[in-house]
Amino acid sequence: MAQFVPRLFWLVAAGLAVNLRVSQAGVSVVRLNNQGGPIFEGSNVTLECLTDEEGEDLSGFTFQKYGKWLHSWISLDTASELRCWFYSVAVSRDDGRLLLTINDLKSWHAGSYRCIASNATGNASFSDELDLQMEYLHGIFLARTNTWCATVGDSVTVLEGSDLQLRCTADASQTPLYEWTREGDDWVVVSSDLTFAKVNREQAGTYTCHAQHPTLPQLSKSKSVRLFVEGSERGFTLESVLSLSTPVLALAVALPAVLLLLVIMVFAFLIPRRRAAAKKKAAQEDSGQRTPIYKGSLESVPSAVGDTHPLVM
C-alpha cells in the first residue's frame, strides 16, 4: 500500500502535465502581414491567423470582428445578415493559411479582430485581440461662434466695430495641430480659433486655416475664407442678416411673422362673414322676397301676372 501511493501521485502529476501541454498546443494569434509604419485610410491590409503548432489544420478556425455599435463579435467568413456590413473584407484559405484581406480601408474597418476555434466538444478558444487602427485627416469645417447660423462658406461679412470668432475643426484619427494665416502677412495664430475684437476695415482680407496631423506631416488640410467689413450704412443682404446676434435676429424674423399672422387672421374672419351675407341675400331673392314699396318710392314691383288694377296706398 505504501508503494501504491507514490505511484498514484506520479500518475496524476504526469496526467496534469500532458493536459497542460495539450491545452497550450494550438494557441492562435492574429498577425498583421507586410505592414511597416502607420496604416493610412484607403490602403490595403492583410491579417493572418497563426498557431504555435507548425502545420496545424486551420479549417476549424474563423475570423471575427467586434462591432462596437452592436456590442458583439461578427464572424467574417460565414453567411450572416451582418456580414454585408463588411463587403470589402475577404477571407481566404490558401495552402493551409487563414488570411483576412481588407481593401480600401475605411473608418468602420478599424477595431478589434480575433481568431476563434471550436473543437468537437463545443468548447471555443480565442486568440488575443488585434486592434487595427488607421491614420486619417478629413476635410476642414469652418464655423462662426455665438451666432444663430454658424456655418461659414467662402466669405463672411461683419459690421465694423463688432466682434468675430471663427473656429476651425477637422475630423482626424488624432487631434490635429491648427494655425491661422493671413494672405499678404507673415503672422501666424497657433490655435483653432481666430478672434477679432471690434473688427475694423483694415482687418478685412483672406484668412486660411491649416490643420495637420500631430505626427504625420503628410496628412494636412487647409481652407480659406474671405472677410468683408462693412460700415454702419450698408445694404440689406443675407450676410448682414446672418451677422446679427441671436436675439436681434430672432426679433427681426418673429416680428414680420406675427404681423403676417394677424393679417391672415383678419382676412380669415372677414371673408366668411361677407360670404355668408352674400349667400343670405341671394337666398332671399330666390325665394321671391322683395323689399316693400312705400309711398313715394321710385322702385318698381316686378309682376308675375297681368294686373290691370292700380296700386292704391
Beta strands, then each sheet from edge to edge (+ up, - down):
strand 1: 28-33
strand 2: 45-51
strand 3: 61-67
strand 4: 72-75
strand 5: 89-94
strand 6: 97-102
strand 7: 111-118
strand 8: 124-126
strand 9: 130-132
strand 10: 137-144
strand 11: 155-159
strand 12: 164-172
strand 13: 177-182
strand 14: 188-189
strand 15: 193-196
strand 16: 205-212
strand 17: 220-230
sheet 1: 1+ 2- 6+ 5-
sheet 2: 4+ 3- 7+ 8-
sheet 3: 4+ 3- 7+ 9-
sheet 4: 10+ 12- 15+
sheet 5: 11+ 17+ 16- 13+ 14-
end
